[in-house]
Each structure stands twice: as structure tokens, then as C-alpha cells.
Amino acid sequence: MYAMERQQLIERMLAAHGRVAVVDLASRFDVTTETVRRDLAALEETGVLRRVHGGAVSAERVSTAEPSVAERSQRHSAAKERIARRALTALPAGTGSIYVDAGTTTGAFAEALIERSAPNGLEVVTHSMTIAHSLAGAAGIGLTAIGGRVRGLTAAAVGSDTVGAIARLRPDVAFLGTNGIARDAGLTTPDPDEAAVKRAIVAGARRVILLVDADKFDAELLVSFADLSDLDVVVTDREPDSELARALREADVEVWIA
């Protein structure tokens, strides 16, 4: 197999899985690990990937990469809808309070919440301007919007006032989003201000449900805001790989597949 053919296959694998390992590629292509590293170096020069210890990750997974809400809303929309519907089963019984984090998967959850057939008088809190807008006036839902400086990229309030307001809350359940989840890094996001808000949500909630599509598995962004042990449930669209799945089991986290 020519180098160009290997590199095209590596690109496809990155598009499908987000990361590749040198040892696995060497075995798959029946070449030396040095040959694979040369292929990865060539692809890094073209901007396709970023090399990391033991392999490479998609260029989209650099630690500060953050697409806009509009861009993310178009990705894996069917999976996000399935995750959202599955997450509805984690709502508190009877009346209760929930916190809905900013994000496109949590946004899909908010839409599913509006469409559910039997409203039960939930009190919903969010710092997402888009989610607050969608929930405003929804039947059977009480809404509190947390204010602050709004980041245009995510349409979410951030800053010390936002964090302070969230820190005073004790919702029954928090429905949380993340940019990445990995065995060692836990939950990560590119922006320190967003991380501070998410950290406050996790600290205050009685139960934390993470809504995450499988594309974010093994992604590590710049700022960590929670450990796997801070979670109660992960709702996702595909089984995590063996290492992440083991880490979640060891942290006593339930995994629900939508």
C-alpha cells in the first residue's frame, strides 16, 4: 500500500472515530510504527490531525477548538434527539427542580421537555439564553433564567455573577453537557468561564446526568470541570470504548444507551 493510500485511510478513521493509535495503525497496515509516525507527521503538516502521545487526534479536537452553537446543532442531530428522549426518564417524580446546562444536546432535551405529554409542574433553571427562550411560556414549566455576561459563541451566561447565582441553588437533577469526556481528564471544555459555570452546576445538584454523544468520547479540552465520579448517569448514543467504560464502572456511573 502506498503512503498516500494509508494517509487517506487514516483520514477516514479520524473522521469516524476522532483519534487513532500508532500501534493499531501499524498492525492494520502491516508496516512499522516508524512508517505510521511519518504518515501522521505528513498529515499534521496539512492540518488534518494533531499528534498526541501514542497516536493522533482530529484537528477539531485541539484543546481550545469550540464551534458555535449553530455549527454544533447540525452535528449528530438524530443522536441528540434520542439522547434527549432517553434523558426524560431521569426527571424527578412529581414536582421538582432541574438545572439544564447550556449546549446543543441539552437544548434538544429542552425541546423534548416541551413536547412531553404529561407536564408535572417542573421548576427549570438555566443560564442558556437559547434554552430559556425555548422554554419561556411552555405549559407546566416554571422557568428561572440565570443572567450574566453572555458569550456569543455559546449564547450562555458566564462570569462571577452567574457562578454566584448558581452556587446558591440545589436542584434535584442537573442535565449537563460537555465538550469532552475521557478516562483520565474527566469532563472538559475549552473556555475557563464556561468551566467555572459547569463546576458550580455539578457542585450544587443532588443528581448529575450527563448528556453526551459518542463523538465526544476520549476528547480532552483545555479546562477540566468535573471528575467521572461526580456523575450519576451518562446518557449517550453508543457504548464507550473499553477503557472509558471501565473507568465509568469504577466511578459507579450508570451508562444509558439511547
C-alpha distance (Angstrom), angle and dihedral (degrees) to the residues before:
residue distance angle dihedral
M1 . . .
Y2 3.78 . .
A3 3.80 121.9 .
M4 3.81 91.8 -112.5
E5 3.81 91.0 54.6
R6 3.83 91.8 49.8
Q7 3.78 91.3 48.5
Q8 3.80 92.5 50.3
L9 3.81 89.6 52.0
I10 3.80 90.8 48.1
E11 3.81 89.1 53.0
R12 3.81 90.2 52.8
M13 3.80 91.8 48.7
L14 3.81 90.5 50.8
A15 3.79 90.6 50.0
A16 3.81 90.3 51.7
H17 3.81 101.0 40.1
G18 3.81 108.0 16.0
R19 3.82 94.9 -129.0
V20 3.81 141.9 42.3
A21 3.81 134.1 -159.7
V22 3.81 124.0 -134.2
V23 3.80 94.3 -136.9
D24 3.81 92.9 49.8
L25 3.80 92.4 48.8
A26 3.80 92.4 48.2
S27 3.80 90.1 53.1
R28 3.80 93.7 44.5
F29 3.81 94.6 49.8
D30 3.85 95.4 34.1
V31 3.80 92.5 -126.4
T32 3.80 134.8 119.4
T33 3.78 122.4 -84.3
E34 3.82 87.8 -116.6
T35 3.81 89.5 60.0
V36 3.79 90.7 50.7
R37 3.80 91.3 49.7
R38 3.81 89.9 53.1
D39 3.81 89.1 51.7
L40 3.79 90.7 50.2
A41 3.79 91.7 47.7
A42 3.80 90.3 52.4
L43 3.81 91.6 49.6
E44 3.81 91.6 47.2
E45 3.81 89.5 55.9
T46 3.81 89.5 56.8
G47 3.81 91.6 49.8
V48 3.82 96.0 -113.4
L49 3.80 96.2 120.8
R50 3.77 146.8 2.1
R51 3.78 119.1 -126.5
V52 3.81 117.3 -127.7
H53 3.78 133.6 173.7
G54 3.80 108.2 -57.2
G55 3.80 97.0 2.4
A56 3.78 142.5 -17.2
V57 3.79 141.8 -74.1
S58 3.77 131.4 -146.9
A59 3.80 114.4 -85.1
E60 3.82 86.4 -117.9
R61 3.81 88.5 66.5
V62 3.78 98.0 64.7
S63 3.78 110.6 135.2
T64 3.81 96.2 -105.1
A65 3.82 100.3 35.7
E66 3.80 111.1 124.6
P67 3.80 123.5 166.8
S68 3.78 119.0 -155.1
V69 3.80 124.7 -97.8
A70 3.81 89.6 -104.9
E71 3.81 92.0 53.2
R72 3.80 94.3 45.6
S73 3.79 93.8 47.1
Q74 3.81 89.2 65.4
R75 3.80 93.9 54.0
H76 3.81 121.1 91.6
S77 3.80 91.1 -18.2
A78 3.82 93.8 162.2
A79 3.81 91.4 52.0
K80 3.81 91.0 48.4
E81 3.80 90.7 52.5
R82 3.82 91.2 51.6
I83 3.79 91.0 48.0
A84 3.80 90.5 48.9
R85 3.81 93.7 52.2
R86 3.79 92.1 47.0
A87 3.80 90.7 49.4
L88 3.81 90.9 57.1
T89 3.81 87.7 75.6
A90 3.81 88.3 67.3
L91 3.80 93.3 63.1
P92 3.82 113.9 121.7
A93 3.79 114.4 -97.2
G94 3.79 114.0 -104.3
T95 3.78 116.7 -12.0
G96 3.79 117.6 -9.9
S97 3.78 145.4 129.1
I98 3.79 131.8 -91.3
Y99 3.77 135.5 -177.7
V100 3.81 117.0 -142.2
D101 3.80 113.9 -158.0
A102 3.80 123.0 -144.3
G103 3.81 117.4 -93.8
T104 3.77 143.2 91.2
T105 3.82 96.7 -91.8
T106 3.79 91.1 48.4
G107 3.82 86.2 45.2
A108 3.80 88.6 57.7
F109 3.81 87.3 50.0
A110 3.81 90.3 54.1
E111 3.80 90.2 52.2
A112 3.80 90.4 49.4
L113 3.80 89.0 49.6
I114 3.80 90.4 57.1
E115 3.80 92.1 49.5
R116 3.81 97.5 48.3
S117 3.79 112.6 119.8
A118 3.82 101.2 -130.3
P119 3.83 115.7 42.4
N120 3.79 111.8 -159.6
G121 3.81 103.8 -167.0
L122 3.78 97.9 -93.0
E123 3.78 120.7 -177.7
V124 3.81 108.0 -136.7
V125 3.80 126.2 -165.2
T126 3.80 125.1 -171.1
H127 3.79 140.6 158.2
S128 3.82 92.1 -155.4
M129 3.78 112.5 107.9
T130 3.82 92.6 -156.9
I131 3.81 93.5 49.3
A132 3.81 92.0 45.3
H133 3.80 89.6 51.7
S134 3.82 92.5 50.6
L135 3.83 93.3 47.7
A136 3.80 97.1 43.8
G137 3.79 108.5 114.5
A138 3.81 95.0 4.4
A139 3.80 111.1 152.1
G140 3.80 115.7 -101.8
I141 3.81 94.6 7.7
G142 3.79 126.2 110.9
L143 3.79 111.3 -156.0
T144 3.80 134.1 -156.3
A145 3.81 117.6 -178.1
I146 3.80 117.1 -157.6
G147 3.79 112.2 -142.3
G148 3.78 135.4 -151.7
R149 3.78 139.2 112.0
V150 3.80 107.1 -23.5
R151 3.80 118.9 -137.0
G152 3.78 108.1 -140.0
L153 3.80 92.6 -149.0
T154 3.81 93.9 60.1
A155 3.82 102.8 17.1
A156 3.82 87.4 -130.2
A157 3.80 130.3 131.2
V158 3.80 114.7 -116.4
G159 3.80 138.6 168.2
S160 3.78 138.5 77.5
D161 3.81 95.1 -57.6
T162 3.79 90.8 52.9
V163 3.80 93.0 47.3
G164 3.83 91.1 46.7
A165 3.79 92.6 52.1
I166 3.81 92.7 48.4
A167 3.80 92.0 46.7
R168 3.81 89.4 63.4
L169 3.82 92.8 56.9
R170 3.81 129.3 91.0
P171 3.83 105.4 -172.5
D172 3.79 119.4 -176.6
V173 3.80 92.5 -126.2
A174 3.81 133.6 11.5
F175 3.79 118.5 -155.4
L176 3.77 102.5 -153.6
G177 3.79 135.1 -166.6
T178 3.81 130.1 -158.6
N179 3.79 140.7 -174.1
G180 3.78 92.7 -140.9
I181 3.80 142.5 8.7
A182 3.79 122.2 -167.2
R183 3.78 138.8 164.6
D184 3.80 97.2 -110.7
A185 3.80 103.8 21.1
G186 3.79 96.4 46.7
L187 3.82 113.3 -160.6
T188 3.80 117.6 -5.9
T189 3.80 141.0 178.5
P190 3.83 132.5 -176.8
D191 3.82 99.1 -121.4
P192 3.84 125.1 67.4
D193 3.83 92.9 -150.3
E194 3.81 91.9 52.4
A195 3.82 89.0 46.9
A196 3.82 91.6 53.9
V197 3.81 91.1 53.2
K198 3.80 92.7 47.9
R199 3.79 91.0 47.6
A200 3.82 89.7 55.4
I201 3.81 91.3 49.3
V202 3.81 91.6 52.6
A203 3.81 93.0 46.2
G204 3.80 94.0 52.9
A205 3.80 103.8 40.7
R206 3.78 122.2 95.2
R207 3.82 90.1 -148.0
V208 3.81 127.9 19.8
I209 3.82 121.3 -153.2
L210 3.81 116.2 -173.8
L211 3.81 116.9 -151.0
V212 3.80 108.5 -161.1
D213 3.80 136.1 151.9
A214 3.79 117.5 -134.6
D215 3.80 92.6 -109.5
K216 3.82 87.0 78.6
F217 3.82 95.3 55.4
D218 3.82 112.8 120.9
A219 3.82 92.2 5.0
E220 3.81 114.0 137.3
L221 3.79 117.6 -163.6
L222 3.79 129.1 -173.6
V223 3.82 102.4 -87.0
S224 3.80 128.3 43.6
F225 3.81 115.3 -148.2
A226 3.82 105.0 169.6
D227 3.78 142.5 16.4
L228 3.79 122.6 -126.6
S229 3.81 87.3 -111.2
D230 3.82 89.4 63.6
L231 3.81 89.4 67.7
D232 3.78 128.6 85.0
V233 3.81 99.5 -174.0
V234 3.81 136.8 10.7
V235 3.81 114.4 -155.7
T236 3.79 111.6 -163.9
D237 3.80 143.6 147.7
R238 3.81 99.9 -117.7
E239 3.78 139.2 30.4
P240 3.82 111.7 -93.5
D241 3.80 117.6 -117.3
S242 3.79 117.2 -89.1
E243 3.82 97.3 -93.5
L244 3.80 95.6 48.2
A245 3.80 91.4 41.8
R246 3.80 90.3 52.8
A247 3.80 92.0 48.6
L248 3.81 90.8 51.1
R249 3.82 91.5 50.0
E250 3.80 90.8 49.3
A251 3.83 88.8 50.9
D252 3.83 89.1 51.6
V253 3.81 92.5 -118.1
E254 3.80 119.7 153.3
V255 3.82 116.7 -133.6
W256 3.80 117.5 -150.3
I257 3.80 117.2 -167.5
A258 3.79 114.4 -149.5
